[in-house]
């Protein structure tokens, strides 16, 4: 039996689920608080090795799995946006939530397969980031159409677009810290660890901590938003309203959060040591 330091992993077609766990999920994977989603830590990382094992047996490459992840994320937004009312809207919301769960699963699986096969790459990281952009943007746009009541223009459609723009900008702000540091000849991560992420201003630091504790920013994340859409659709069915009232309230809320979070995130970055 190979020791912990050995790397005599079986081929992709003879690997077991335990092998995938061992080499596809390195120690500390679940502890990456800034990168690992809570749903991944809670349950998806327990399920993903089985599907990573299956994906390797079927011959999928890591990038092919990432493309499938993208497709599921975009499809979730399309399904949510489908014109429907009453129980029909509940079914579209459920379909979107299920697709986002598959999206999350594939987001775990592609990395595990890449690590097992030693096929991690810059292109893979790039595609993964683009997949996150596309999925969150698509779901927010889909929510706007659902609140509007169909594929038509209107105030709720525009609020969905505003929320989508905000979600994209927040991710761009985070990613451009790395770009700015690279263009300045610095390492991707600033020295000081978590201390570098804290704003130098005490007032801004306290505001950032309060916002982090409330976690209101999570409602524009794909996983959380898909569940909130499902809950809102269920409320609308129970209330029996002619218009999707709960979906519309959610749309207003996510647009407001996206705008506020975009500004707060920008201020937090500029006030921290990340650009030093």
Number of C-alpha atoms within 10 A of each C-alpha: 5 8 7 7 6 8 9 9 16 13 12 19 13 12 16 17 16 12 17 26 20 16 18 26 21 13 10 7 14 16 12 10 10 7 9 14 17 14 14 18 15 10 11 20 22 11 13 25 25 16 19 28 25 18 20 22 14 11 11 14 15 26 21 13 23 25 18 18 28 24 16 23 29 25 21 30 32 20 22 31 27 19 17 17 21 18 15 14 27 22 18 25 30 22 20 31 27 17 23 28 21 18 28 23 22 25 23 26 30 29 23 28 28 21 18 27 19 11 15 17 13 9 10 18 14 10 17 20 15 14 23 22 22 17 26 27 27 24 33 32 27 28 34 36 30 33 28 25 23 17 14 13 12 14 14 24 24 17 25 27 21 22 30 28 19 25 25 18 20 20 15 14 15 13 12 12 18 18 15 14 17 13 10 11 9 14 11 13 14 18 13 10 10 9 13 17 18 20 21 15 12 10 10 17 17 13 15 17 13 11 14 12 9 9 10 14 17 15 19 25 17 27 24 15 22 29 19 19 27 22 17 22 27 21 17 22 19 11 13 14 13 10 14 23 17 21 27 21 13 19 27 20 16 29 25 16 19 26 18 13 20 23 13 17 17 14 14 21 18 15 17 18 17 24 17 11
